[in-house]
Every structure is written in C-alpha cells, then in structure tokens.
Amino acid sequence: MATSPSDLNTWPSQSPLSRRSFLTASLAAGGGILFAATFPSLRDLAMAAGSDAGMVTLFARISPSGVVTIFAPNPEVGQGTKTALPMIFAEELDVAWKDVVIEMADYQGGKMGGQSSGGSYSTPSNWMPLRKAGAAGRQMLISAAAAKWGVPASECSTSDGVVSHVASRRSLTYGLLAEDASRLPQPDLEKVKLKDESTFKIIGKSVIDPDKARIVKGEQQFGIDVKVPGMKYAVYQKGPVFDAAVKSANLDEIKAMPGVSHVFVLKGSPRVMEVPPGTPGLGIDDGLRGGVAIVADTWWHAQKARRKLQVDWDEGPHADDSTAGFDAKAKELFSQPPQGQVRVDGDPDGALKEAAKLVHATYSYPFISHAPMEPQNCVASYQDGKVEIWAPTQNPGPGRAGVAKLLDIDPNNITIHMIRCGGGFGRRLANDYMIEAAAISKEINGPIKVLWAREDEMQHDFYRPGGYHNLTAGLSKEGRLEVWDNHFVGFARNEYFAGLAVPNRDSFPAGFIKNYALRTSRIPFNIPVGPLRAPGDNAHAWVFQSFLDEVAHATGRDPIDFQLGLLRDPNPGEGDGKPPGRFGPGFMTARMIAVIERVRENSNWTSRRNLPAHTGMGFACYWSHVGYVAQIHQVAVTADGTVTPQTIWVAVDVGKHIVNPTNAEHQIIGSIVDGMSAAFGQKITFENGRVQQSNYDNYNLLRNRKIPPMHIDFIKTDFPPTGLGEPAYPSALPALCNAIFAASGRRVRKLPLSTSMLKI
Amino acid sequence: MSYTIEVNGVKNDVDAEGDTPLLWVLRDILNMTGTKFGCGIGQCGACTVHANGSAVRSCQLPLEAAVNMRITTIEGIGETAIGKKVQERWLTLDVPQCGYCQGGQIMSATALLTRTPRPKDEDIDAGMAGNICRCGCYSRIRAAIKQLGEAQNT
C-alpha cells in the first residue's frame, strides 16, 4: 500500500529554477532522523513534463531501532526503479541492505520532482544526486558520533549502519545517533566525500524487489486491486471512432438492469493533437473523451449491462480514416517531391546520379498498441472539492493537472497514491483513466473504480505511430556508400508530425555518410499517439539497420565489417554544419564499436557459414536512450515460412555499474522479447475510423515457445551508469529480420512479418 | 441467487447471478485479488486457477459451473507441495518483472509439474502457451520449471 507519512506532506516546496542542492535533516515523527535531499533535476527542467518542473528529492528515515525507510520516488511498472534508486542511496549511506525498507512515496505535487518513470531516465538522473545524498547522511551520522566521543570525525569509520572509532573501540548504531545527527548543520552536497566505487557492497549485487515475495503468493496490490469503503464500479463506453460524441443512448433501459445504480453521458473535451516542435510534454492529451458511464455494485454488473447499451454517436469528420487509405496516401506521396526536409548533407541528388550502383527499398511499419497486462484502471474518491486517487500511473504530474482542470479544483486538493503497475511500456505516461475516474466520481459524489475491458484498452490507446520510408543508397565502383536518401512519409496533424514519428536528424547513419538526405511528407490523421518503449527508435532502428544490411549485401561485404567501416571512417563528410551531427549528443563511436566487436566474438559470427541450411545469423546495433547495444540473432526458417529463433547474443554498454544485475538482465531480455513480439505479430489497423483489433486473439503477443536462449554481456566502461528500460529494444527487430534474410533470402520490409511472405 | 463454492478448502456462500465469471466472484465478492483480469476471453491466462487440480481460466468459468468443483487460487496454491516449490523457485530466480501475470503463470506451471513431473521443452511450450507475459519473463519461467523438473530426479 502506498504510504503518505505526515513527514512528507509538511516538507516545503522548492523553487523549480533553484540550482542549489542540499540535504536537510530533521527529527522524524516517532524519533530518529528524516533526510530530505533536494537537487535540480536536469530532466525535469528540460522536459518540463507538462506541469511539475521541479526537483528530484529523496526522503529517507532512520528509526531509533536502525530501520532505514527509503521512499522510492518513481513509480514501479516492472522496470525495477523502486529497488534501484534506494540501492544507490543505501550504498553511500553505508547501511546493510537487510535493514532497508522501501516504501512507494505518494505523488508529492512536485516536491519530489516529476516522479515520472520513462525514457530510461530514472538511473542516470538520480545516480549522482542519490549518491551525494547518501554520503551526506553518512557524514552527519559520523559527525554526531565524533561529537559524542570527542574525537575527530576523520578517525571514525562506518559499516552496515554503525559508526566506529577503532582507536577507542567504540561504536554506535545509526539508529542511536539519528536524533543527535538531526540537529547538526547540513553538509554541502557539492563537497561531500563519496565512497571509493571499488568498495560498493550493494550496487552491483542482485537485489530482488521485496514486492516479489508478495507477487508469487498473489498478495501484491496492483492498481486494479485497490478497494475503498463504499466504492462502486464503473465501465466507461467511449466511441467507436476517436473523439466521437454521444448524441443519444438508451440510458433508462441500462439503469433498470441488475446492480446498476447510475448511467450518464459525459461530454468530451476537444483533443489537442497538434504538437509544434519544442512544446513541453509528451504530446499526450490527458483530457476527457466523450462517452457513457455505467456505475454498478460490481464491475461485472456494469460490464454485463454495457452489452445492452445502444449509443447513437456523432462520429465526427474522421470516420473515413483507414489503413488502406493511409497506405494509398503514402504511395501517392512517394511519387511526389517531399514536402519538407529534416537534414541534407552534401549533394545527395547529384551523388545519386553519379553512383555506380543503386540500392532501393521501401519499408513500412504499422501502428502498434502498448497492451500492458493490467488494463487501465483507477480508483477516485471525490468529496467536497477534494479528490483522493489511487492509480497505476507512470506519470502522476500531468494527471493531477488534468483532474484539476477538468473538475476546476485546486491541484493541492488532489492526492495521488501511486500503485504498482502491471506493465507500462509508456502507456501509463498518459492519465486518461485517471481523468475518467475523477469525472465519474464527482458525478456520483462518491468513490468509484473505473476499469477498462481489454477491448477498451486495445481500441483507446495512444498508439506508436506507423510510418513509411522510401530509401535509396548509392554506391561507388569500389562499394563505398556515397549517398543515403530517405523520403519519410509519416502521420501529421496539419503541419506537425506526431511526436517522435520523424527520425531524429542525427539518427545513424546520418553524419557517417558524405551525402545524406532525410526529407519528409505528411499523411493527415486523427489517431491518438504517444510514446511506446524506445519511442522513435523502436521503428526507425528497424528501417535503418535493415537497409544497411541490404546495402552491405549489395557491396558483397560482411554486414558487421560494413557498419564498422562507416563508424571508423575518419572523414565521412562535412555534415550540414549543425552540431552534433552523429547519432546525438554524447554518442561515442568507440563505445559502439566495442559492443559490436564483443557480440561478434561471443556469437562466433565469422563461422556462420558453417550453420545448417535455412539457418542464419543477423546483426544490428543501435544507440538508444544513451545505451550502446549490439545484438546477433540466429534463426531457422522452414519452407512454409515458419521462423524459429534459436539463439541471441547481445552486448551492452551502459557505463561503469550495473546497479541491480538481476533486474538489468530482465530489462535486456524483456526489451528484446518486446521487439521480437512487435516484429512477429503486433499491428493495429483502422477501417472507417475504427481500430480493427480488440483483444489478444487478434493482437498477437509473443508466447513462451518463441523465446530462444539469450547470452548477455555487459561491457563496463568508465562512465556513469545509465538506464536499461529501452536501449535493447530497437536493435532486436532488425537483428531478427536480418537473420531471417540470412536464413531464407527473404527481406522483411513490412512489419509485422507474415509467414506467407517468407514461404520458400 | 446464492451459491456455495469451495475455494482453497473453504466453503463460501456467494450471492450473485449464476453466469458471473468465477474471476469476478473471487476478485470483487470474495476479495481474493491475486487472480488477475487480463483479457476476459481466455487468451492471456492471468486469471488461471485450478478446478479439481486442472488449470482453467476463471474468466470463462461461470459461478454456477464452479459449484461442485474444488477451486484453488494463487493465494492457496502454496498449501500444495508442488505449488509451494514453484512459488519458492519463482522467487529464487527472480522470475517476475511487473508481476501482474505471474499468479497465472505459477498456477499453470504447478498444473504442468503436477501432471508432468519432468517436463521437456515441448511440454513447457504446450503447458505454458496459454499464459502471456508482456514483460517477457519467459526465459526465467522456463528455467524455473526445468529446475523443478530436474529436482524430481534427485
């Protein structure tokens, strides 16, 4: 259960633009010491995620008995942040992990920063702040002991929550020192002495999230499990076409059904879909969609009543949207000059004319849905202008702002408890379920649980947008890649592309080729889109790494040698004069080369010619969310087109430390399975403005039998650790598809791949 | 309508319509929320329970059909020797990520190991095909089942 100790609620709010970092300590309620560490969060300042630009702040309490309670700031969606962040703090505080209790903090309205989990950002943005905070706490406890004993602090040492003075053979536990320490002046966080990293005892050792002992017994609470006294249950029927409005419905008939207490129409707010570049936030509109709410004594009563619901919808102007129409529009746009350009280096058009050999291909990928296992849900309790919310959200700040706006109440009158999420993958960065629950709770003036059916989930997502790439590469007589020309056709609202739909101007291989063009055209659409694990990269890496493989084969070179050649080229061209030009800020070519060479070695790539017939290896690499990943997949393809993954090798560089190895491996494997799942079966298609998929019977997620053994190798380099929720996803799809090509000679240029496409 | 159903060895009187899926009886009436809702059409396996020892999808089992069955849920499976071992191995190997589907995975794995004490890869493929893990914990699920199967040999 989420906890909201009164200590947390009385902490003063900090100015979001303050650059100061500090640790404050005070006497905790019930004795002991309460730490609060406050840092400017670059991420929050940069992203200003829609509302709570602010500070990363950590709260921790040491009780007189020595129990260290750390309030995990960021929501747990299965990515392990609830464990990893406290591990970093506990390491520098120098306490025994067995004495640490982790509690999920409630949303603190900005006092703990955005408290959002996404972008593989929890580890890198908290690494140094949490180390400094822990070290400062340790320093205060040492000072308290030194003062008590009348010895210099420099003669004291710590271990496992105990301060010792060896010369006089005295020692005291942190618990007993906590009260004294709480009265001491606060150390300057910029000057605290950090541990020698080679002495780490917690960081780098696998720690199993304590929630998991409850999970295996069915005792862990997820959002869907929350129950509050007097709570009713609701389903909320939204339109068959996005943003359809209710004209009329058989409300009286539904209200007469068993167990049903309320039936009413809610009017939607206009959806904001135009996202001009530079707009803060994620391009997700957290407004209320129009629909019919059915409130009942149990969820099943509400759901059963819904079957009889008849609604006459005003479907609006977008009921004509269809995948077939989008495909036709893309084809039409490819036959015309591009409408815009993202990047042009050198003279791509001239170079194409002069090329000795051209390679041409068109790649396309569909919209896909997040499909987390736990359907969207939220418990809200509205009373007298105040709302208490229990939500499985990845991103509580914008939810609170949305509820405040919709109900026209002060955000300070909204309490959000963040409950463990049954998967996120970016879906829970949106808070539409929270908005619905708050609106329905206000209407019935009582507590409500809104729970979406799987069909609601599949048909009212913020989808990963589809896209089309028309690629031409020009080679010199010697087989050098002289020019790369990409006409990208993507989805846009008026003049603005969907967020993260367009490849980044620096995406590989941009900057590594003398003549390069990324030009664009737009397909108008009305489908809500949002971030999905490794946004942008999750599609673009497949296109670029697949086409590079095609180009390598056209030159007759080994695909790995070919890519290494590009990366090592000392003089790839002039760029377009705008920094940074290659992959993105902070990209280091040497780190990428190292993971490529490692995976090549581990997989015995150079002996792949000895593999049996219809078996092949495929390679891909990508730099995503500042993590370096290279992977090689080995697959077999039978004559009927069945693809059997056999083995996967992956090499990863996310810096000097793997904070929690068991979870790091989980994130790598999970990302690769996720990418493979997208390649094998995921697609959302549209007809008459309607999503054609509805549930797991027609939206295919990978099941156990397709998962091959994976060999993961972490390369430790001398850089601060970065996140792992996303980096391994993007290269999984092209490595798989390149392996399919090696095994079958069939190039996958349209996702998801189909068996019929691969029949030999 | 009132029905009596036996869950984890305890008889419960339930006042609900006979067509209410067992899933919702467990979750919303008996307050046993370890059994999870995922799809409602028997495709994902998150709601897996045992009925007379066999793995079934509780979203597809109406209350009136469950009356004469012995129902075991994730909250009660630890009372069986195999279920307890599965739960323990799941924790030792840190199998879950988000954890939402894991109750169902454990119920299916326990049924598989009860039926086939030393499952081969093909047995695991078949026995676990009905359970989706969106986080992709499949490798560790397989490893846990295999280790438990191998332990049968000693």
Interface residues (C-beta under 8 A of the other chain):
Chain A: E76 V77 G78 Q79 G80 S206 I208 D211 K212 A213 I215 V216 K217 G218 E219 Q220 Q221 F222 I224 D225 K227 Y233 P258 T298 W299 W300 A371 P372 M373 E374 P375 R420 C421 G422 G423 G424 F425 L451 A453 R454 T662 N663 H666 I669 G670 S671 I672 V673 D674 S677 N695 Y696 D697 L701 L702 R703 N704 R705 I707 P709 M710
Chain B: A16 E17 T20 P21 W24 R27 D28 I29 N31 M32 T33 G34 T35 K36 F37 G38 C39 G40 I41 Q43 C44 A46 T73 I74 E75 G78 Q87 W90 L91 D94 V95 P96 Q97 C98 G99 Y100 C101 Q102 G103 I106 I124 D125 M128 A129 N131 I132 C133 R134 C135 G136 C137 Y138 S139 R140 I141 R142
